[in-house]
Every structure is written in C-alpha cells, then in structure tokens.
Amino acid sequence: MYSIMQRSTIGGVEKLDIKNIIEIDRIRKILINHPDLLSMFEIMIIITNNRINQEKSVLKMEQEKNIEPDLSDHESDEEDI
C-alpha cells in the first residue's frame, strides 16, 4: 500500500527516491510487533502525503492578474464640462 510520494523543493517537486520507499518498508517491518507505533507511523505517512499534495496544488495554482481600471483625475472631469 504505497502511494507515489513526492518531496517539495525550492525549485519544484522532486520524485521520492526508491531508497526512501525501501526504508519506509523496513520501518514498517520493524514496527509490526508494535501496533501502536506502526499505527502512528502510518498516520505520519498519510499526513505527510496530504501536506505534500497540498503544496503541489498551491504550486500549480495560477495567480490572478491585478488589473486596475483607469481612473480619471478631477481636473480632466472639469475640462469635459
């Protein structure tokens, strides 16, 4: 039960190395005899994935352009009268 995890960097999003996935699997095997710790570890993995996915969506969001309308000054209004 692995999801594709990615790590956010300053320059963008970097795919998680296979070494890290193997390390997570090793930790799970060590914690199998400690259900409370294994449960906490799984929750930590879920939270981490959620945060990374939120960061990814923020990085992809398009920024709105702030276009201000041309405003007239009072002097030019008087010239039109």
mmCIF file as gemmi writes it, N, C-alpha and C atoms, coordinates in Angstrom:
data_model
loop_
_atom_site.group_PDB
_atom_site.id
_atom_site.type_symbol
_atom_site.label_atom_id
_atom_site.label_alt_id
_atom_site.label_comp_id
_atom_site.label_asym_id
_atom_site.label_entity_id
_atom_site.label_seq_id
_atom_site.pdbx_PDB_ins_code
_atom_site.Cartn_x
_atom_site.Cartn_y
_atom_site.Cartn_z
_atom_site.occupancy
_atom_site.B_iso_or_equiv
_atom_site.pdbx_formal_charge
_atom_site.auth_seq_id
_atom_site.auth_asym_id
_atom_site.pdbx_PDB_model_num
ATOM 1 N N . MET Axp A 1 ? 0.843 -1.185 0 1 0 ? 1 A 1
ATOM 2 C CA . MET Axp A 1 ? 0 0 0 1 0 ? 1 A 1
ATOM 3 C C . MET Axp A 1 ? 0.885 1.244 0 1 0 ? 1 A 1
ATOM 4 N N . TYR Axp A 2 ? 1.436 1.565 -1.14 1 0 ? 2 A 1
ATOM 5 C CA . TYR Axp A 2 ? 2.282 2.735 -1.278 1 0 ? 2 A 1
ATOM 6 C C . TYR Axp A 2 ? 1.622 3.728 -2.199 1 0 ? 2 A 1
ATOM 7 N N . SER Axp A 3 ? 1.738 4.961 -1.848 1 0 ? 3 A 1
ATOM 8 C CA . SER Axp A 3 ? 1.303 5.999 -2.773 1 0 ? 3 A 1
ATOM 9 C C . SER Axp A 3 ? 2.56 6.656 -3.314 1 0 ? 3 A 1
ATOM 10 N N . ILE Axp A 4 ? 2.422 7.286 -4.449 1 0 ? 4 A 1
ATOM 11 C CA . ILE Axp A 4 ? 3.562 7.985 -5.017 1 0 ? 4 A 1
ATOM 12 C C . ILE Axp A 4 ? 3.771 9.236 -4.183 1 0 ? 4 A 1
ATOM 13 N N . MET Axp A 5 ? 4.846 9.256 -3.424 1 0 ? 5 A 1
ATOM 14 C CA . MET Axp A 5 ? 5.127 10.404 -2.578 1 0 ? 5 A 1
ATOM 15 C C . MET Axp A 5 ? 6.164 11.266 -3.279 1 0 ? 5 A 1
ATOM 16 N N . GLN Axp A 6 ? 6.002 12.537 -3.129 1 0 ? 6 A 1
ATOM 17 C CA . GLN Axp A 6 ? 6.957 13.463 -3.699 1 0 ? 6 A 1
ATOM 18 C C . GLN Axp A 6 ? 7.363 14.454 -2.634 1 0 ? 6 A 1
ATOM 19 N N . ARG Axp A 7 ? 8.5 15.038 -2.835 1 0 ? 7 A 1
ATOM 20 C CA . ARG Axp A 7 ? 9.04 15.969 -1.859 1 0 ? 7 A 1
ATOM 21 C C . ARG Axp A 7 ? 9.144 17.33 -2.521 1 0 ? 7 A 1
ATOM 22 N N . SER Axp A 8 ? 8.686 18.352 -1.819 1 0 ? 8 A 1
ATOM 23 C CA . SER Axp A 8 ? 8.721 19.703 -2.359 1 0 ? 8 A 1
ATOM 24 C C . SER Axp A 8 ? 10.1 20.303 -2.134 1 0 ? 8 A 1
ATOM 25 N N . THR Axp A 9 ? 10.608 20.961 -3.162 1 0 ? 9 A 1
ATOM 26 C CA . THR Axp A 9 ? 11.881 21.653 -3.04 1 0 ? 9 A 1
ATOM 27 C C . THR Axp A 9 ? 11.672 23.093 -3.466 1 0 ? 9 A 1
ATOM 28 N N . ILE Axp A 10 ? 12.677 23.91 -3.288 1 0 ? 10 A 1
ATOM 29 C CA . ILE Axp A 10 ? 12.562 25.318 -3.666 1 0 ? 10 A 1
ATOM 30 C C . ILE Axp A 10 ? 12.305 25.451 -5.161 1 0 ? 10 A 1
ATOM 31 N N . GLY Axp A 11 ? 12.945 24.617 -5.968 1 0 ? 11 A 1
ATOM 32 C CA . GLY Axp A 11 ? 12.814 24.71 -7.414 1 0 ? 11 A 1
ATOM 33 C C . GLY Axp A 11 ? 11.597 23.998 -7.962 1 0 ? 11 A 1
ATOM 34 N N . GLY Axp A 12 ? 10.892 23.223 -7.179 1 0 ? 12 A 1
ATOM 35 C CA . GLY Axp A 12 ? 9.739 22.498 -7.68 1 0 ? 12 A 1
ATOM 36 C C . GLY Axp A 12 ? 9.494 21.242 -6.872 1 0 ? 12 A 1
ATOM 37 N N . VAL Axp A 13 ? 8.905 20.228 -7.51 1 0 ? 13 A 1
ATOM 38 C CA . VAL Axp A 13 ? 8.573 18.994 -6.821 1 0 ? 13 A 1
ATOM 39 C C . VAL Axp A 13 ? 9.494 17.898 -7.333 1 0 ? 13 A 1
ATOM 40 N N . GLU Axp A 14 ? 10.045 17.144 -6.409 1 0 ? 14 A 1
ATOM 41 C CA . GLU Axp A 14 ? 11.014 16.107 -6.736 1 0 ? 14 A 1
ATOM 42 C C . GLU Axp A 14 ? 10.419 14.748 -6.385 1 0 ? 14 A 1
ATOM 43 N N . LYS Axp A 15 ? 10.528 13.769 -7.291 1 0 ? 15 A 1
ATOM 44 C CA . LYS Axp A 15 ? 10.015 12.433 -7.013 1 0 ? 15 A 1
ATOM 45 C C . LYS Axp A 15 ? 10.801 11.798 -5.88 1 0 ? 15 A 1
ATOM 46 N N . LEU Axp A 16 ? 10.102 11.028 -5.07 1 0 ? 16 A 1
ATOM 47 C CA . LEU Axp A 16 ? 10.734 10.35 -3.945 1 0 ? 16 A 1
ATOM 48 C C . LEU Axp A 16 ? 11.607 9.215 -4.466 1 0 ? 16 A 1
ATOM 49 N N . ASP Axp A 17 ? 12.789 9.104 -3.94 1 0 ? 17 A 1
ATOM 50 C CA . ASP Axp A 17 ? 13.747 8.081 -4.348 1 0 ? 17 A 1
ATOM 51 C C . ASP Axp A 17 ? 13.28 6.701 -3.883 1 0 ? 17 A 1
ATOM 52 N N . ILE Axp A 18 ? 13.553 5.675 -4.679 1 0 ? 18 A 1
ATOM 53 C CA . ILE Axp A 18 ? 13.176 4.295 -4.333 1 0 ? 18 A 1
ATOM 54 C C . ILE Axp A 18 ? 13.821 3.864 -3.019 1 0 ? 18 A 1
ATOM 55 N N . LYS Axp A 19 ? 14.988 4.424 -2.705 1 0 ? 19 A 1
ATOM 56 C CA . LYS Axp A 19 ? 15.662 4.094 -1.441 1 0 ? 19 A 1
ATOM 57 C C . LYS Axp A 19 ? 14.785 4.49 -0.252 1 0 ? 19 A 1
ATOM 58 N N . ASN Axp A 20 ? 14.088 5.601 -0.373 1 0 ? 20 A 1
ATOM 59 C CA . ASN Axp A 20 ? 13.224 6.049 0.714 1 0 ? 20 A 1
ATOM 60 C C . ASN Axp A 20 ? 12.025 5.113 0.877 1 0 ? 20 A 1
ATOM 61 N N . ILE Axp A 21 ? 11.499 4.61 -0.231 1 0 ? 21 A 1
ATOM 62 C CA . ILE Axp A 21 ? 10.371 3.677 -0.158 1 0 ? 21 A 1
ATOM 63 C C . ILE Axp A 21 ? 10.808 2.38 0.511 1 0 ? 21 A 1
ATOM 64 N N . ILE Axp A 22 ? 11.992 1.897 0.171 1 0 ? 22 A 1
ATOM 65 C CA . ILE Axp A 22 ? 12.525 0.687 0.802 1 0 ? 22 A 1
ATOM 66 C C . ILE Axp A 22 ? 12.738 0.923 2.292 1 0 ? 22 A 1
ATOM 67 N N . GLU Axp A 23 ? 13.224 2.113 2.648 1 0 ? 23 A 1
ATOM 68 C CA . GLU Axp A 23 ? 13.441 2.443 4.062 1 0 ? 23 A 1
ATOM 69 C C . GLU Axp A 23 ? 12.112 2.47 4.826 1 0 ? 23 A 1
ATOM 70 N N . ILE Axp A 24 ? 11.081 3.023 4.219 1 0 ? 24 A 1
ATOM 71 C CA . ILE Axp A 24 ? 9.756 3.042 4.854 1 0 ? 24 A 1
ATOM 72 C C . ILE Axp A 24 ? 9.267 1.617 5.071 1 0 ? 24 A 1
ATOM 73 N N . ASP Axp A 25 ? 9.487 0.742 4.078 1 0 ? 25 A 1
ATOM 74 C CA . ASP Axp A 25 ? 9.085 -0.653 4.206 1 0 ? 25 A 1
ATOM 75 C C . ASP Axp A 25 ? 9.829 -1.336 5.348 1 0 ? 25 A 1
ATOM 76 N N . ARG Axp A 26 ? 11.113 -1.046 5.493 1 0 ? 26 A 1
ATOM 77 C CA . ARG Axp A 26 ? 11.907 -1.618 6.591 1 0 ? 26 A 1
ATOM 78 C C . ARG Axp A 26 ? 11.374 -1.153 7.948 1 0 ? 26 A 1
ATOM 79 N N . ILE Axp A 27 ? 11.029 0.125 8.025 1 0 ? 27 A 1
ATOM 80 C CA . ILE Axp A 27 ? 10.476 0.656 9.285 1 0 ? 27 A 1
ATOM 81 C C . ILE Axp A 27 ? 9.176 -0.053 9.612 1 0 ? 27 A 1
ATOM 82 N N . ARG Axp A 28 ? 8.322 -0.263 8.6 1 0 ? 28 A 1
ATOM 83 C CA . ARG Axp A 28 ? 7.057 -0.978 8.828 1 0 ? 28 A 1
ATOM 84 C C . ARG Axp A 28 ? 7.316 -2.391 9.365 1 0 ? 28 A 1
ATOM 85 N N . LYS Axp A 29 ? 8.293 -3.078 8.797 1 0 ? 29 A 1
ATOM 86 C CA . LYS Axp A 29 ? 8.61 -4.433 9.254 1 0 ? 29 A 1
ATOM 87 C C . LYS Axp A 29 ? 9.113 -4.433 10.691 1 0 ? 29 A 1
ATOM 88 N N . ILE Axp A 30 ? 9.879 -3.432 11.059 1 0 ? 30 A 1
ATOM 89 C CA . ILE Axp A 30 ? 10.373 -3.325 12.441 1 0 ? 30 A 1
ATOM 90 C C . ILE Axp A 30 ? 9.226 -3.052 13.404 1 0 ? 30 A 1
ATOM 91 N N . LEU Axp A 31 ? 8.288 -2.22 12.971 1 0 ? 31 A 1
ATOM 92 C CA . LEU Axp A 31 ? 7.193 -1.813 13.854 1 0 ? 31 A 1
ATOM 93 C C . LEU Axp A 31 ? 6.027 -2.799 13.879 1 0 ? 31 A 1
ATOM 94 N N . ILE Axp A 32 ? 6.07 -3.846 13.085 1 0 ? 32 A 1
ATOM 95 C CA . ILE Axp A 32 ? 4.957 -4.791 13.001 1 0 ? 32 A 1
ATOM 96 C C . ILE Axp A 32 ? 4.613 -5.399 14.368 1 0 ? 32 A 1
ATOM 97 N N . ASN Axp A 33 ? 5.598 -5.541 15.235 1 0 ? 33 A 1
ATOM 98 C CA . ASN Axp A 33 ? 5.362 -6.099 16.573 1 0 ? 33 A 1
ATOM 99 C C . ASN Axp A 33 ? 4.937 -5.04 17.584 1 0 ? 33 A 1
ATOM 100 N N . HIS Axp A 34 ? 4.827 -3.801 17.126 1 0 ? 34 A 1
ATOM 101 C CA . HIS Axp A 34 ? 4.421 -2.69 17.992 1 0 ? 34 A 1
ATOM 102 C C . HIS Axp A 34 ? 3.256 -1.952 17.305 1 0 ? 34 A 1
ATOM 103 N N . PRO Axp A 35 ? 2.056 -2.486 17.423 1 0 ? 35 A 1
ATOM 104 C CA . PRO Axp A 35 ? 0.915 -1.946 16.664 1 0 ? 35 A 1
ATOM 105 C C . PRO Axp A 35 ? 0.65 -0.46 16.891 1 0 ? 35 A 1
ATOM 106 N N . ASP Axp A 36 ? 0.851 0.014 18.109 1 0 ? 36 A 1
ATOM 107 C CA . ASP Axp A 36 ? 0.619 1.437 18.378 1 0 ? 36 A 1
ATOM 108 C C . ASP Axp A 36 ? 1.611 2.309 17.61 1 0 ? 36 A 1
ATOM 109 N N . LEU Axp A 37 ? 2.879 1.908 17.629 1 0 ? 37 A 1
ATOM 110 C CA . LEU Axp A 37 ? 3.898 2.663 16.909 1 0 ? 37 A 1
ATOM 111 C C . LEU Axp A 37 ? 3.693 2.573 15.401 1 0 ? 37 A 1
ATOM 112 N N . LEU Axp A 38 ? 3.319 1.389 14.922 1 0 ? 38 A 1
ATOM 113 C CA . LEU Axp A 38 ? 3.056 1.21 13.493 1 0 ? 38 A 1
ATOM 114 C C . LEU Axp A 38 ? 1.891 2.089 13.058 1 0 ? 38 A 1
ATOM 115 N N . SER Axp A 39 ? 0.866 2.144 13.883 1 0 ? 39 A 1
ATOM 116 C CA . SER Axp A 39 ? -0.288 2.99 13.58 1 0 ? 39 A 1
ATOM 117 C C . SER Axp A 39 ? 0.11 4.462 13.521 1 0 ? 39 A 1
ATOM 118 N N . MET Axp A 40 ? 0.92 4.891 14.462 1 0 ? 40 A 1
ATOM 119 C CA . MET Axp A 40 ? 1.383 6.283 14.46 1 0 ? 40 A 1
ATOM 120 C C . MET Axp A 40 ? 2.241 6.568 13.229 1 0 ? 40 A 1
ATOM 121 N N . PHE Axp A 41 ? 3.069 5.615 12.848 1 0 ? 41 A 1
ATOM 122 C CA . PHE Axp A 41 ? 3.911 5.775 11.673 1 0 ? 41 A 1
ATOM 123 C C . PHE Axp A 41 ? 3.053 5.9 10.412 1 0 ? 41 A 1
ATOM 124 N N . GLU Axp A 42 ? 2.029 5.06 10.289 1 0 ? 42 A 1
ATOM 125 C CA . GLU Axp A 42 ? 1.135 5.115 9.126 1 0 ? 42 A 1
ATOM 126 C C . GLU Axp A 42 ? 0.389 6.453 9.072 1 0 ? 42 A 1
ATOM 127 N N . ILE Axp A 43 ? -0.041 6.934 10.217 1 0 ? 43 A 1
ATOM 128 C CA . ILE Axp A 43 ? -0.715 8.245 10.277 1 0 ? 43 A 1
ATOM 129 C C . ILE Axp A 43 ? 0.243 9.34 9.84 1 0 ? 43 A 1
ATOM 130 N N . MET Axp A 44 ? 1.495 9.243 10.279 1 0 ? 44 A 1
ATOM 131 C CA . MET Axp A 44 ? 2.5 10.234 9.894 1 0 ? 44 A 1
ATOM 132 C C . MET Axp A 44 ? 2.72 10.224 8.375 1 0 ? 44 A 1
ATOM 133 N N . ILE Axp A 45 ? 2.74 9.045 7.777 1 0 ? 45 A 1
ATOM 134 C CA . ILE Axp A 45 ? 2.901 8.931 6.327 1 0 ? 45 A 1
ATOM 135 C C . ILE Axp A 45 ? 1.714 9.571 5.609 1 0 ? 45 A 1
ATOM 136 N N . ILE Axp A 46 ? 0.512 9.326 6.094 1 0 ? 46 A 1
ATOM 137 C CA . ILE Axp A 46 ? -0.696 9.904 5.491 1 0 ? 46 A 1
ATOM 138 C C . ILE Axp A 46 ? -0.679 11.426 5.585 1 0 ? 46 A 1
ATOM 139 N N . ILE Axp A 47 ? -0.343 11.947 6.749 1 0 ? 47 A 1
ATOM 140 C CA . ILE Axp A 47 ? -0.284 13.402 6.942 1 0 ? 47 A 1
ATOM 141 C C . ILE Axp A 47 ? 0.768 14.017 6.023 1 0 ? 47 A 1
ATOM 142 N N . THR Axp A 48 ? 1.913 13.366 5.935 1 0 ? 48 A 1
ATOM 143 C CA . THR Axp A 48 ? 2.986 13.867 5.064 1 0 ? 48 A 1
ATOM 144 C C . THR Axp A 48 ? 2.538 13.897 3.615 1 0 ? 48 A 1
ATOM 145 N N . ASN Axp A 49 ? 1.898 12.828 3.153 1 0 ? 49 A 1
ATOM 146 C CA . ASN Axp A 49 ? 1.396 12.791 1.776 1 0 ? 49 A 1
ATOM 147 C C . ASN Axp A 49 ? 0.376 13.9 1.525 1 0 ? 49 A 1
ATOM 148 N N . ASN Axp A 50 ? -0.515 14.107 2.471 1 0 ? 50 A 1
ATOM 149 C CA . ASN Axp A 50 ? -1.528 15.164 2.314 1 0 ? 50 A 1
ATOM 150 C C . ASN Axp A 50 ? -0.884 16.54 2.21 1 0 ? 50 A 1
ATOM 151 N N . ARG Axp A 51 ? 0.076 16.808 3.055 1 0 ? 51 A 1
ATOM 152 C CA . ARG Axp A 51 ? 0.752 18.112 3.012 1 0 ? 51 A 1
ATOM 153 C C . ARG Axp A 51 ? 1.518 18.306 1.713 1 0 ? 51 A 1
ATOM 154 N N . ILE Axp A 52 ? 2.181 17.262 1.259 1 0 ? 52 A 1
ATOM 155 C CA . ILE Axp A 52 ? 2.919 17.366 0 1 0 ? 52 A 1
ATOM 156 C C . ILE Axp A 52 ? 1.953 17.62 -1.149 1 0 ? 52 A 1
ATOM 157 N N . ASN Axp A 53 ? 0.819 16.92 -1.16 1 0 ? 53 A 1
ATOM 158 C CA . ASN Axp A 53 ? -0.165 17.127 -2.221 1 0 ? 53 A 1
ATOM 159 C C . ASN Axp A 53 ? -0.753 18.532 -2.176 1 0 ? 53 A 1
ATOM 160 N N . GLN Axp A 54 ? -0.957 19.073 -0.984 1 0 ? 54 A 1
ATOM 161 C CA . GLN Axp A 54 ? -1.455 20.447 -0.869 1 0 ? 54 A 1
ATOM 162 C C . GLN Axp A 54 ? -0.42 21.426 -1.404 1 0 ? 54 A 1
ATOM 163 N N . GLU Axp A 55 ? 0.849 21.205 -1.094 1 0 ? 55 A 1
ATOM 164 C CA . GLU Axp A 55 ? 1.907 22.078 -1.601 1 0 ? 55 A 1
ATOM 165 C C . GLU Axp A 55 ? 1.967 22.009 -3.118 1 0 ? 55 A 1
ATOM 166 N N . LYS Axp A 56 ? 1.791 20.814 -3.68 1 0 ? 56 A 1
ATOM 167 C CA . LYS Axp A 56 ? 1.805 20.654 -5.134 1 0 ? 56 A 1
ATOM 168 C C . LYS Axp A 56 ? 0.682 21.452 -5.775 1 0 ? 56 A 1
ATOM 169 N N . SER Axp A 57 ? -0.513 21.401 -5.172 1 0 ? 57 A 1
ATOM 170 C CA . SER Axp A 57 ? -1.64 22.123 -5.77 1 0 ? 57 A 1
ATOM 171 C C . SER Axp A 57 ? -1.442 23.631 -5.66 1 0 ? 57 A 1
ATOM 172 N N . VAL Axp A 58 ? -0.8 24.092 -4.604 1 0 ? 58 A 1
ATOM 173 C CA . VAL Axp A 58 ? -0.523 25.523 -4.452 1 0 ? 58 A 1
ATOM 174 C C . VAL Axp A 58 ? 0.499 25.962 -5.493 1 0 ? 58 A 1
ATOM 175 N N . LEU Axp A 59 ? 1.492 25.124 -5.751 1 0 ? 59 A 1
ATOM 176 C CA . LEU Axp A 59 ? 2.497 25.464 -6.746 1 0 ? 59 A 1
ATOM 177 C C . LEU Axp A 59 ? 1.894 25.552 -8.145 1 0 ? 59 A 1
ATOM 178 N N . LYS Axp A 60 ? 0.861 24.752 -8.412 1 0 ? 60 A 1
ATOM 179 C CA . LYS Axp A 60 ? 0.24 24.724 -9.73 1 0 ? 60 A 1
ATOM 180 C C . LYS Axp A 60 ? -0.821 25.812 -9.914 1 0 ? 60 A 1
ATOM 181 N N . MET Axp A 61 ? -1.279 26.413 -8.821 1 0 ? 61 A 1
ATOM 182 C CA . MET Axp A 61 ? -2.349 27.413 -8.919 1 0 ? 61 A 1
ATOM 183 C C . MET Axp A 61 ? -1.882 28.61 -9.737 1 0 ? 61 A 1
ATOM 184 N N . GLU Axp A 62 ? -2.782 29.076 -10.577 1 0 ? 62 A 1
ATOM 185 C CA . GLU Axp A 62 ? -2.48 30.235 -11.401 1 0 ? 62 A 1
ATOM 186 C C . GLU Axp A 62 ? -2.802 31.5 -10.608 1 0 ? 62 A 1
ATOM 187 N N . GLN Axp A 63 ? -1.935 32.462 -10.677 1 0 ? 63 A 1
ATOM 188 C CA . GLN Axp A 63 ? -2.172 33.705 -9.962 1 0 ? 63 A 1
ATOM 189 C C . GLN Axp A 63 ? -3.006 34.639 -10.822 1 0 ? 63 A 1
ATOM 190 N N . GLU Axp A 64 ? -3.958 35.293 -10.172 1 0 ? 64 A 1
ATOM 191 C CA . GLU Axp A 64 ? -4.8 36.256 -10.884 1 0 ? 64 A 1
ATOM 192 C C . GLU Axp A 64 ? -4.014 37.533 -11.146 1 0 ? 64 A 1
ATOM 193 N N . LYS Axp A 65 ? -4.28 38.119 -12.294 1 0 ? 65 A 1
ATOM 194 C CA . LYS Axp A 65 ? -3.647 39.396 -12.6 1 0 ? 65 A 1
ATOM 195 C C . LYS Axp A 65 ? -4.482 40.504 -11.973 1 0 ? 65 A 1
ATOM 196 N N . ASN Axp A 66 ? -3.809 41.43 -11.36 1 0 ? 66 A 1
ATOM 197 C CA . ASN Axp A 66 ? -4.479 42.559 -10.734 1 0 ? 66 A 1
ATOM 198 C C . ASN Axp A 66 ? -4.504 43.702 -11.748 1 0 ? 66 A 1
ATOM 199 N N . ILE Axp A 67 ? -5.634 43.855 -12.407 1 0 ? 67 A 1
ATOM 200 C CA . ILE Axp A 67 ? -5.776 44.91 -13.415 1 0 ? 67 A 1
ATOM 201 C C . ILE Axp A 67 ? -6.629 46.022 -12.813 1 0 ? 67 A 1
ATOM 202 N N . GLU Axp A 68 ? -6.025 47.172 -12.686 1 0 ? 68 A 1
ATOM 203 C CA . GLU Axp A 68 ? -6.747 48.3 -12.122 1 0 ? 68 A 1
ATOM 204 C C . GLU Axp A 68 ? -7.311 49.154 -13.252 1 0 ? 68 A 1
ATOM 205 N N . PRO Axp A 69 ? -8.549 49.62 -13.107 1 0 ? 69 A 1
ATOM 206 C CA . PRO Axp A 69 ? -9.14 50.448 -14.165 1 0 ? 69 A 1
ATOM 207 C C . PRO Axp A 69 ? -8.478 51.828 -14.203 1 0 ? 69 A 1
ATOM 208 N N . ASP Axp A 70 ? -8.553 52.447 -15.374 1 0 ? 70 A 1
ATOM 209 C CA . ASP Axp A 70 ? -8.039 53.812 -15.494 1 0 ? 70 A 1
ATOM 210 C C . ASP Axp A 70 ? -8.989 54.751 -14.756 1 0 ? 70 A 1
ATOM 211 N N . LEU Axp A 71 ? -8.468 55.464 -13.828 1 0 ? 71 A 1
ATOM 212 C CA . LEU Axp A 71 ? -9.268 56.402 -13.052 1 0 ? 71 A 1
ATOM 213 C C . LEU Axp A 71 ? -8.981 57.816 -13.542 1 0 ? 71 A 1
ATOM 214 N N . SER Axp A 72 ? -10.027 58.595 -13.612 1 0 ? 72 A 1
ATOM 215 C CA . SER Axp A 72 ? -9.818 59.974 -14.055 1 0 ? 72 A 1
ATOM 216 C C . SER Axp A 72 ? -9.531 60.861 -12.848 1 0 ? 72 A 1
ATOM 217 N N . ASP Axp A 73 ? -8.72 61.882 -13.077 1 0 ? 73 A 1
ATOM 218 C CA . ASP Axp A 73 ? -8.481 62.843 -12.006 1 0 ? 73 A 1
ATOM 219 C C . ASP Axp A 73 ? -9.542 63.942 -12.114 1 0 ? 73 A 1
ATOM 220 N N . HIS Axp A 74 ? -9.726 64.717 -11.121 1 0 ? 74 A 1
ATOM 221 C CA . HIS Axp A 74 ? -10.781 65.723 -11.093 1 0 ? 74 A 1
ATOM 222 C C . HIS Axp A 74 ? -10.562 66.832 -12.128 1 0 ? 74 A 1
ATOM 223 N N . GLU Axp A 75 ? -9.331 67.159 -12.422 1 0 ? 75 A 1
ATOM 224 C CA . GLU Axp A 75 ? -9.043 68.232 -13.371 1 0 ? 75 A 1
ATOM 225 C C . GLU Axp A 75 ? -9.568 67.891 -14.765 1 0 ? 75 A 1
ATOM 226 N N . SER Axp A 76 ? -9.385 66.67 -15.229 1 0 ? 76 A 1
ATOM 227 C CA . SER Axp A 76 ? -9.854 66.307 -16.568 1 0 ? 76 A 1
ATOM 228 C C . SER Axp A 76 ? -11.372 66.238 -16.611 1 0 ? 76 A 1
ATOM 229 N N . ASP Axp A 77 ? -12.047 65.988 -15.492 1 0 ? 77 A 1
ATOM 230 C CA . ASP Axp A 77 ? -13.508 65.982 -15.468 1 0 ? 77 A 1
ATOM 231 C C . ASP Axp A 77 ? -14.048 67.377 -15.714 1 0 ? 77 A 1
ATOM 232 N N . GLU Axp A 78 ? -13.376 68.385 -15.195 1 0 ? 78 A 1
ATOM 233 C CA . GLU Axp A 78 ? -13.82 69.772 -15.351 1 0 ? 78 A 1
ATOM 234 C C . GLU Axp A 78 ? -13.638 70.229 -16.787 1 0 ? 78 A 1
ATOM 235 N N . GLU Axp A 79 ? -12.637 69.715 -17.481 1 0 ? 79 A 1
ATOM 236 C CA . GLU Axp A 79 ? -12.416 70.108 -18.869 1 0 ? 79 A 1
ATOM 237 C C . GLU Axp A 79 ? -13.52 69.615 -19.785 1 0 ? 79 A 1
ATOM 238 N N . ASP Axp A 80 ? -14.152 68.495 -19.435 1 0 ? 80 A 1
ATOM 239 C CA . ASP Axp A 80 ? -15.209 67.928 -20.271 1 0 ? 80 A 1
ATOM 240 C C . ASP Axp A 80 ? -16.505 68.724 -20.173 1 0 ? 80 A 1
ATOM 241 N N . ILE Axp A 81 ? -16.675 69.529 -19.164 1 0 ? 81 A 1
ATOM 242 C CA . ILE Axp A 81 ? -17.931 70.264 -18.964 1 0 ? 81 A 1
ATOM 243 C C . ILE Axp A 81 ? -18.012 71.481 -19.824 1 0 ? 81 A 1
